[in-house]
């Protein structure tokens, strides 16, 4: 008997859920509420409601994080400037930085539809992503082996996504090939010169650093991180990076040319294709609106944990915003970070050609989309994203002339202070 497409879809989703559940079951530990007032004993019999913030691991208490270690998560979407923000932490000598580790979760659990936005797929992704993030902040890089394909042998792999984007993974002691050298490798040279990645050495390096920072574009909203934010072991700080959706659309159209082919056809011909996938735009705006609205509502669980950062503000005044970011996370600024900013925000237009590069004239890039998008696409975007444009302080334009007039900025002067 022939199965319907709905039955096939349900079977596929069930398979994904079973795969993820199996990974969780065999690789994670169970954490239970621990009522014990005695830090050396987890069985005093105290009413659990009297100590709701204590957790027990296999019968032992886990204390609130009282060390100096701070965990940082850059919450972003693709083509919003997240690689640039990530470098503000990657260049810090006491920060262990990981670039998009959730890539492996996505391409293991949902290999055939990485761009999917279905509710079921999101739920599976988020559960696995939270587990992996919690492990990585604890410097347990072995946990990631469940998602790296082919699976590492003897905790060694050459398949870690964009390894070269992490300074810590391309320098001593992780990179033995450099010996005692302090040479900083470019991303493209890292794998060539360092060879396979030894995750054991990477874990040791992580533990030697004072703080851990992770950048991801695979978590839609800050609400999805609540379990991690409230975890007393993590001391997690969330930096939500946003960008004008019109700029995101322009950048994606140039970077992901096949995926955004219909948008490019619209721009070239002036006619909107009947089968245009508008969710490629509206999903970004909906996620921004839901997430930022949560931040603006100032819930108690985000107090001292949330900072909203507009890419345009960082691009126009990178040194000032960098200082605000470090003040929020409570880490002293490193001279390496200041030096990197000076060297990477003064490039010309030719320096911005590499789609994942960070060397560019940052101020000029902030509104450069106004010269590439057609007015009808901009108008469509403004109608679709009206609420979030207003919420984040992005002005709309009413004509093609206003769009091209770069002397008139579309970025309102707003001060988004961290929720402290």
QUIGI-V589141 format. One record per backbone hydrogen bond with DSSP energy under -0.5 kcal/mol. CO is the residue of the C=O (numbers start at 0). NH is the residue of the N-H. If there is no record, write none. Layout:
CO,NH  CO,NH
//
This chain:
3,7  4,8  5,9  6,10  7,11  8,12  9,13  10,14  11,15  12,16  13,17  14,18  15,19  16,20  17,21  18,22  19,23  20,24  21,25  22,26  23,27  29,57  31,55  32,34  36,38  37,40  46,49  47,50  48,51  50,53  53,33  54,61  55,31  55,57  56,59  59,56  60,62  61,54  63,65  69,211  70,236  71,213  72,74  72,238  73,75  73,215  74,240  76,79  80,84  81,85  82,86  83,87  84,87  84,88  85,88  85,89  86,90  88,91  91,94  93,209  93,210  94,96  95,212  97,99  97,214  99,102  100,103  101,105  102,106  103,107  104,107  104,108  105,109  109,112  112,115  117,121  118,122  119,123  120,124  121,125  122,126  123,127  124,128  125,129  126,130  127,131  128,132  129,133  130,134  131,135  132,136  133,137  134,137  134,139  135,138  138,140  139,142  140,143  141,144  142,145  143,146  143,147  152,155  154,198  154,199  155,152  156,196  159,162  161,164  162,165  164,166  165,168  166,169  167,170  170,173  170,174  173,175  174,177  175,178  177,180  182,184  185,188  185,189  186,189  186,190  188,192  189,193  190,194  195,197  196,156  196,198  197,201  198,202  199,203  200,204  201,205  202,206  203,207  204,208  205,208  210,95  211,71  212,97  213,73  214,99  215,75  220,223  221,224  222,225  224,227  224,228  225,229  227,230  229,231  230,233  230,234  231,64  234,70  236,72  236,238  237,239  237,306  238,74  238,240  239,308  241,310  243,246  243,247  244,248  245,249  246,250  247,251  248,252  249,253  250,254  251,255  254,256  255,259  257,260  259,263  260,264  261,265  262,266  263,267  264,268  265,269  272,275  275,277  276,279  277,280  277,281  278,282  280,284  281,285  282,286  283,287  284,288  285,289  286,290  287,291  288,292  289,293  290,294  291,295  292,296  293,298  294,297  298,301  299,302  301,304  301,305  304,237  305,418  306,239  308,241  309,313  310,314  311,315  312,316  316,320  317,321  318,322  319,323  320,324  321,325  322,326  323,327  324,328  325,329  325,330  333,336  333,337  334,338  335,339  336,340  337,341  338,342  339,343  340,343  340,344  343,359  344,361  347,350  348,351  349,352  353,356  357,359  359,346  359,361  360,364  361,365  362,365  363,366  364,367  366,369  367,370  368,371  368,372  373,377  374,378  375,379  376,380  377,381  378,382  379,383  380,384  382,385  384,388  385,389  386,390  387,391  388,392  388,393  389,392  392,394  392,411  398,402  399,403  400,404  403,405  404,407  406,408  409,394  409,411  411,413  413,415  414,416  417,419  418,303  418,305
//
